[in-house]
Amino acid sequence: MKKIILVLGVLAIALVVFNLFHIDFSDPFQGDSYVALVGVTAGLCAVVLLALLWVAKKIQERINR
């Protein structure tokens, strides 16, 4: 499970980086820049959720011991 979480985390970070390159910072809320902002937000949400899952798994392991 840890390997899957790590792979998904790397993919989410790659998504964030990819979308950061597509943002036009002079006008970020127009056209493709807006889509890239949504992609960055989604990627960051995925990273946060995966971090929560990672911590929950660690807590579950400690409880089961």
Phi and psi in radians as a Rosetta constraint file:
Dihedral C 1 N 2 CA 2 C 2 CIRCULARHARMONIC -1.135 0.35
Dihedral N 2 CA 2 C 2 N 3 CIRCULARHARMONIC -0.644 0.35
Dihedral C 2 N 3 CA 3 C 3 CIRCULARHARMONIC -1.162 0.35
Dihedral N 3 CA 3 C 3 N 4 CIRCULARHARMONIC -0.671 0.35
Dihedral C 3 N 4 CA 4 C 4 CIRCULARHARMONIC -1.126 0.35
Dihedral N 4 CA 4 C 4 N 5 CIRCULARHARMONIC -0.747 0.35
Dihedral C 4 N 5 CA 5 C 5 CIRCULARHARMONIC -1.097 0.35
Dihedral N 5 CA 5 C 5 N 6 CIRCULARHARMONIC -0.738 0.35
Dihedral C 5 N 6 CA 6 C 6 CIRCULARHARMONIC -1.124 0.35
Dihedral N 6 CA 6 C 6 N 7 CIRCULARHARMONIC -0.750 0.35
Dihedral C 6 N 7 CA 7 C 7 CIRCULARHARMONIC -1.109 0.35
Dihedral N 7 CA 7 C 7 N 8 CIRCULARHARMONIC -0.785 0.35
Dihedral C 7 N 8 CA 8 C 8 CIRCULARHARMONIC -1.130 0.35
Dihedral N 8 CA 8 C 8 N 9 CIRCULARHARMONIC -0.629 0.35
Dihedral C 8 N 9 CA 9 C 9 CIRCULARHARMONIC -1.121 0.35
Dihedral N 9 CA 9 C 9 N 10 CIRCULARHARMONIC -0.745 0.35
Dihedral C 9 N 10 CA 10 C 10 CIRCULARHARMONIC -1.117 0.35
Dihedral N 10 CA 10 C 10 N 11 CIRCULARHARMONIC -0.723 0.35
Dihedral C 10 N 11 CA 11 C 11 CIRCULARHARMONIC -1.114 0.35
Dihedral N 11 CA 11 C 11 N 12 CIRCULARHARMONIC -0.687 0.35
Dihedral C 11 N 12 CA 12 C 12 CIRCULARHARMONIC -1.156 0.35
Dihedral N 12 CA 12 C 12 N 13 CIRCULARHARMONIC -0.714 0.35
Dihedral C 12 N 13 CA 13 C 13 CIRCULARHARMONIC -1.154 0.35
Dihedral N 13 CA 13 C 13 N 14 CIRCULARHARMONIC -0.684 0.35
Dihedral C 13 N 14 CA 14 C 14 CIRCULARHARMONIC -1.099 0.35
Dihedral N 14 CA 14 C 14 N 15 CIRCULARHARMONIC -0.673 0.35
Dihedral C 14 N 15 CA 15 C 15 CIRCULARHARMONIC -1.085 0.35
Dihedral N 15 CA 15 C 15 N 16 CIRCULARHARMONIC -0.740 0.35
Dihedral C 15 N 16 CA 16 C 16 CIRCULARHARMONIC -1.096 0.35
Dihedral N 16 CA 16 C 16 N 17 CIRCULARHARMONIC -0.836 0.35
Dihedral C 16 N 17 CA 17 C 17 CIRCULARHARMONIC -1.094 0.35
Dihedral N 17 CA 17 C 17 N 18 CIRCULARHARMONIC -0.783 0.35
Dihedral C 17 N 18 CA 18 C 18 CIRCULARHARMONIC -1.006 0.35
Dihedral N 18 CA 18 C 18 N 19 CIRCULARHARMONIC -0.802 0.35
Dihedral C 18 N 19 CA 19 C 19 CIRCULARHARMONIC -1.268 0.35
Dihedral N 19 CA 19 C 19 N 20 CIRCULARHARMONIC -0.477 0.35
Dihedral C 19 N 20 CA 20 C 20 CIRCULARHARMONIC -1.098 0.35
Dihedral N 20 CA 20 C 20 N 21 CIRCULARHARMONIC -0.574 0.35
Dihedral C 20 N 21 CA 21 C 21 CIRCULARHARMONIC -1.269 0.35
Dihedral N 21 CA 21 C 21 N 22 CIRCULARHARMONIC -0.286 0.35
Dihedral C 21 N 22 CA 22 C 22 CIRCULARHARMONIC -1.719 0.35
Dihedral N 22 CA 22 C 22 N 23 CIRCULARHARMONIC 0.035 0.35
Dihedral C 22 N 23 CA 23 C 23 CIRCULARHARMONIC -1.528 0.35
Dihedral N 23 CA 23 C 23 N 24 CIRCULARHARMONIC 2.247 0.35
Dihedral C 23 N 24 CA 24 C 24 CIRCULARHARMONIC -1.573 0.35
Dihedral N 24 CA 24 C 24 N 25 CIRCULARHARMONIC 1.807 0.35
Dihedral C 24 N 25 CA 25 C 25 CIRCULARHARMONIC -1.239 0.35
Dihedral N 25 CA 25 C 25 N 26 CIRCULARHARMONIC -0.225 0.35
Dihedral C 25 N 26 CA 26 C 26 CIRCULARHARMONIC -1.332 0.35
Dihedral N 26 CA 26 C 26 N 27 CIRCULARHARMONIC -0.475 0.35
Dihedral C 26 N 27 CA 27 C 27 CIRCULARHARMONIC -2.604 0.35
Dihedral N 27 CA 27 C 27 N 28 CIRCULARHARMONIC 1.335 0.35
Dihedral C 27 N 28 CA 28 C 28 CIRCULARHARMONIC -1.299 0.35
Dihedral N 28 CA 28 C 28 N 29 CIRCULARHARMONIC -0.200 0.35
Dihedral C 28 N 29 CA 29 C 29 CIRCULARHARMONIC -1.843 0.35
Dihedral N 29 CA 29 C 29 N 30 CIRCULARHARMONIC 0.421 0.35
Dihedral C 29 N 30 CA 30 C 30 CIRCULARHARMONIC -2.207 0.35
Dihedral N 30 CA 30 C 30 N 31 CIRCULARHARMONIC 2.363 0.35
Dihedral C 30 N 31 CA 31 C 31 CIRCULARHARMONIC 1.068 0.35
Dihedral N 31 CA 31 C 31 N 32 CIRCULARHARMONIC -2.295 0.35
Dihedral C 31 N 32 CA 32 C 32 CIRCULARHARMONIC -1.173 0.35
Dihedral N 32 CA 32 C 32 N 33 CIRCULARHARMONIC -0.436 0.35
Dihedral C 32 N 33 CA 33 C 33 CIRCULARHARMONIC -1.119 0.35
Dihedral N 33 CA 33 C 33 N 34 CIRCULARHARMONIC -0.641 0.35
Dihedral C 33 N 34 CA 34 C 34 CIRCULARHARMONIC -1.155 0.35
Dihedral N 34 CA 34 C 34 N 35 CIRCULARHARMONIC -0.713 0.35
Dihedral C 34 N 35 CA 35 C 35 CIRCULARHARMONIC -1.102 0.35
Dihedral N 35 CA 35 C 35 N 36 CIRCULARHARMONIC -0.702 0.35
Dihedral C 35 N 36 CA 36 C 36 CIRCULARHARMONIC -1.153 0.35
Dihedral N 36 CA 36 C 36 N 37 CIRCULARHARMONIC -0.663 0.35
Dihedral C 36 N 37 CA 37 C 37 CIRCULARHARMONIC -1.092 0.35
Dihedral N 37 CA 37 C 37 N 38 CIRCULARHARMONIC -0.712 0.35
Dihedral C 37 N 38 CA 38 C 38 CIRCULARHARMONIC -1.108 0.35
Dihedral N 38 CA 38 C 38 N 39 CIRCULARHARMONIC -0.707 0.35
Dihedral C 38 N 39 CA 39 C 39 CIRCULARHARMONIC -1.114 0.35
Dihedral N 39 CA 39 C 39 N 40 CIRCULARHARMONIC -0.710 0.35
Dihedral C 39 N 40 CA 40 C 40 CIRCULARHARMONIC -1.114 0.35
Dihedral N 40 CA 40 C 40 N 41 CIRCULARHARMONIC -0.778 0.35
Dihedral C 40 N 41 CA 41 C 41 CIRCULARHARMONIC -1.086 0.35
Dihedral N 41 CA 41 C 41 N 42 CIRCULARHARMONIC -0.752 0.35
Dihedral C 41 N 42 CA 42 C 42 CIRCULARHARMONIC -1.125 0.35
Dihedral N 42 CA 42 C 42 N 43 CIRCULARHARMONIC -0.715 0.35
Dihedral C 42 N 43 CA 43 C 43 CIRCULARHARMONIC -1.124 0.35
Dihedral N 43 CA 43 C 43 N 44 CIRCULARHARMONIC -0.728 0.35
Dihedral C 43 N 44 CA 44 C 44 CIRCULARHARMONIC -1.166 0.35
Dihedral N 44 CA 44 C 44 N 45 CIRCULARHARMONIC -0.646 0.35
Dihedral C 44 N 45 CA 45 C 45 CIRCULARHARMONIC -1.101 0.35
Dihedral N 45 CA 45 C 45 N 46 CIRCULARHARMONIC -0.708 0.35
Dihedral C 45 N 46 CA 46 C 46 CIRCULARHARMONIC -1.106 0.35
Dihedral N 46 CA 46 C 46 N 47 CIRCULARHARMONIC -0.709 0.35
Dihedral C 46 N 47 CA 47 C 47 CIRCULARHARMONIC -1.099 0.35
Dihedral N 47 CA 47 C 47 N 48 CIRCULARHARMONIC -0.761 0.35
Dihedral C 47 N 48 CA 48 C 48 CIRCULARHARMONIC -1.106 0.35
Dihedral N 48 CA 48 C 48 N 49 CIRCULARHARMONIC -0.778 0.35
Dihedral C 48 N 49 CA 49 C 49 CIRCULARHARMONIC -1.122 0.35
Dihedral N 49 CA 49 C 49 N 50 CIRCULARHARMONIC -0.676 0.35
Dihedral C 49 N 50 CA 50 C 50 CIRCULARHARMONIC -1.186 0.35
Dihedral N 50 CA 50 C 50 N 51 CIRCULARHARMONIC -0.629 0.35
Dihedral C 50 N 51 CA 51 C 51 CIRCULARHARMONIC -1.129 0.35
Dihedral N 51 CA 51 C 51 N 52 CIRCULARHARMONIC -0.713 0.35
Dihedral C 51 N 52 CA 52 C 52 CIRCULARHARMONIC -1.104 0.35
Dihedral N 52 CA 52 C 52 N 53 CIRCULARHARMONIC -0.713 0.35
Dihedral C 52 N 53 CA 53 C 53 CIRCULARHARMONIC -1.109 0.35
Dihedral N 53 CA 53 C 53 N 54 CIRCULARHARMONIC -0.715 0.35
Dihedral C 53 N 54 CA 54 C 54 CIRCULARHARMONIC -1.051 0.35
Dihedral N 54 CA 54 C 54 N 55 CIRCULARHARMONIC -0.813 0.35
Dihedral C 54 N 55 CA 55 C 55 CIRCULARHARMONIC -1.152 0.35
Dihedral N 55 CA 55 C 55 N 56 CIRCULARHARMONIC -0.703 0.35
Dihedral C 55 N 56 CA 56 C 56 CIRCULARHARMONIC -1.092 0.35
Dihedral N 56 CA 56 C 56 N 57 CIRCULARHARMONIC -0.684 0.35
Dihedral C 56 N 57 CA 57 C 57 CIRCULARHARMONIC -1.154 0.35
Dihedral N 57 CA 57 C 57 N 58 CIRCULARHARMONIC -0.685 0.35
Dihedral C 57 N 58 CA 58 C 58 CIRCULARHARMONIC -1.120 0.35
Dihedral N 58 CA 58 C 58 N 59 CIRCULARHARMONIC -0.726 0.35
Dihedral C 58 N 59 CA 59 C 59 CIRCULARHARMONIC -1.127 0.35
Dihedral N 59 CA 59 C 59 N 60 CIRCULARHARMONIC -0.722 0.35
Dihedral C 59 N 60 CA 60 C 60 CIRCULARHARMONIC -1.100 0.35
Dihedral N 60 CA 60 C 60 N 61 CIRCULARHARMONIC -0.686 0.35
Dihedral C 60 N 61 CA 61 C 61 CIRCULARHARMONIC -1.109 0.35
Dihedral N 61 CA 61 C 61 N 62 CIRCULARHARMONIC -0.719 0.35
Dihedral C 61 N 62 CA 62 C 62 CIRCULARHARMONIC -1.185 0.35
Dihedral N 62 CA 62 C 62 N 63 CIRCULARHARMONIC -0.635 0.35
Dihedral C 62 N 63 CA 63 C 63 CIRCULARHARMONIC -1.196 0.35
Dihedral N 63 CA 63 C 63 N 64 CIRCULARHARMONIC -0.678 0.35
Dihedral C 63 N 64 CA 64 C 64 CIRCULARHARMONIC -1.259 0.35
Dihedral N 64 CA 64 C 64 N 65 CIRCULARHARMONIC -0.300 0.35
